[in-house]
Amino acid sequence: MYSIKSPGGSLFPYYYKGGEIHCLKYGSFYSDQGGLLALMKEEEAFVAETRRRLEIWVDFYKTDLPDRVLDEFAASIGRLSPHISKLAIVGCSITARLKLAGRLKRTKGASALPLRFFGDPEEAKTWLVGEGR
């Protein structure tokens, strides 16, 4: 099957255990909020152009998540909700998880998405493709 690269460098589609997922690579931005927010906009446009519902895995390892970033991420997920069937988020501190979960619950569209936070990326990807329930 034919794959392309998303703005963040992920193969699309990414095949895993018989399923397809899309990774939003928002990790290793450390404190570069401008770079991260710019990539979020590019990825949002990319996902919207796929015109399909995706299982999405978000990597936040080694990225600072101040309120401004959490707000924009939640808004982006809300706008993308018609294109998301499941959402797995990895690499958040406990504090960031709590803040982000609250924001997503209050965001139109995002509040109804199947969402889980994970510490292990393999567990997240397995959950997305429907294994390990």
C-alpha positions as CSV (number, residue, x, y, z in Angstrom):
1,M,0.0,0.0,0.0
2,Y,1.1,3.6,-0.7
3,S,2.2,5.7,2.2
4,I,3.1,9.4,2.4
5,K,4.6,11.6,5.2
6,S,2.6,13.9,7.3
7,P,3.9,17.4,8.2
8,G,5.3,15.9,11.4
9,G,7.2,13.2,9.6
10,S,4.8,10.3,10.3
11,L,4.1,7.7,7.7
12,F,0.5,7.9,6.7
13,P,-1.2,5.6,6.9
14,Y,0.9,3.8,9.5
15,Y,0.0,0.1,9.7
16,Y,0.1,-1.6,13.1
17,K,-1.1,-5.1,14.1
18,G,-3.5,-5.2,11.2
19,G,-4.9,-1.7,11.7
20,E,-4.1,1.8,10.6
21,I,-3.2,4.7,12.9
22,H,-2.0,8.2,12.4
23,C,0.7,9.6,14.7
24,L,0.8,13.3,15.6
25,K,4.4,13.7,16.6
26,Y,4.3,16.6,19.0
27,G,7.2,15.3,21.1
28,S,10.7,16.7,21.6
29,F,9.6,20.4,21.2
30,Y,10.7,21.1,24.8
31,S,9.7,24.8,25.3
32,D,9.4,25.7,21.6
33,Q,5.7,26.7,21.8
34,G,5.8,28.5,18.4
35,G,7.1,25.6,16.6
36,L,4.7,23.2,18.2
37,L,1.7,25.4,17.5
38,A,2.7,25.8,13.9
39,L,3.0,22.0,13.5
40,M,-0.4,21.5,15.1
41,K,-1.9,23.8,12.4
42,E,-0.2,21.9,9.6
43,E,-1.2,18.5,11.0
44,E,-4.8,19.7,11.5
45,A,-4.9,20.7,7.8
46,F,-3.4,17.4,6.8
47,V,-5.9,15.3,8.8
48,A,-8.8,17.3,7.5
49,E,-7.7,16.7,3.9
50,T,-7.8,12.9,4.4
51,R,-11.6,13.0,4.5
52,R,-11.8,9.9,6.7
53,R,-12.0,9.0,10.3
54,L,-8.7,8.1,11.9
55,E,-7.4,6.4,15.0
56,I,-4.9,9.0,16.2
57,W,-1.9,8.6,18.5
58,V,-0.4,11.8,19.9
59,D,3.2,11.9,21.2
60,F,3.9,14.6,23.7
61,Y,7.2,13.2,25.1
62,K,9.8,15.8,26.0
63,T,7.4,18.7,25.2
64,D,6.4,21.4,27.8
65,L,2.6,21.7,27.9
66,P,1.7,25.1,29.4
67,D,-1.9,26.3,29.3
68,R,-1.6,28.0,25.9
69,V,-0.5,24.8,24.3
70,L,-3.2,22.7,26.1
71,D,-5.8,25.2,25.0
72,E,-4.8,25.2,21.4
73,F,-4.5,21.4,21.3
74,A,-8.0,20.9,22.8
75,A,-9.4,23.4,20.2
76,S,-7.6,21.6,17.4
77,I,-9.0,18.2,18.5
78,G,-12.5,19.8,18.7
79,R,-12.1,21.0,15.1
80,L,-10.8,17.6,14.0
81,S,-13.4,15.6,15.9
82,P,-15.3,14.6,12.7
83,H,-12.1,13.0,11.4
84,I,-11.2,11.1,14.7
85,S,-12.6,7.8,15.6
86,K,-10.3,7.2,18.7
87,L,-7.7,9.3,20.4
88,A,-4.7,8.0,22.4
89,I,-2.3,10.5,24.1
90,V,1.1,9.5,25.4
91,G,3.9,11.4,27.1
92,C,2.0,13.7,29.4
93,S,2.7,14.3,33.1
94,I,-0.1,13.6,35.5
95,T,-0.8,17.3,35.9
96,A,-1.0,17.8,32.1
97,R,-3.3,14.8,31.8
98,L,-5.7,16.2,34.3
99,K,-5.7,19.7,32.7
100,L,-6.0,18.3,29.2
101,A,-8.8,15.9,30.1
102,G,-10.8,18.8,31.6
103,R,-10.3,20.9,28.5
104,L,-11.2,18.1,26.1
105,K,-14.4,17.4,28.1
106,R,-15.4,21.1,27.7
107,T,-14.6,21.2,24.0
108,K,-17.4,20.8,21.5
109,G,-16.8,17.6,19.5
110,A,-13.9,16.4,21.5
111,S,-16.0,15.6,24.6
112,A,-17.6,12.6,22.8
113,L,-14.4,11.0,21.5
114,P,-13.1,7.7,22.8
115,L,-10.0,9.0,24.6
116,R,-7.3,7.4,26.7
117,F,-4.0,8.5,28.1
118,F,-1.1,6.1,28.2
119,G,2.4,5.9,29.5
120,D,3.5,3.3,27.0
121,P,3.2,4.0,23.3
122,E,2.8,0.4,22.3
123,E,-0.2,0.0,24.7
124,A,-1.7,3.2,23.1
125,K,-1.3,1.9,19.6
126,T,-2.7,-1.6,20.5
127,W,-5.8,0.1,22.1
128,L,-6.3,2.2,18.9
129,V,-6.4,-0.8,16.6
130,G,-8.8,-2.6,18.9
131,E,-6.6,-5.1,20.7
132,G,-6.2,-5.5,24.4
133,R,-9.7,-4.4,25.4
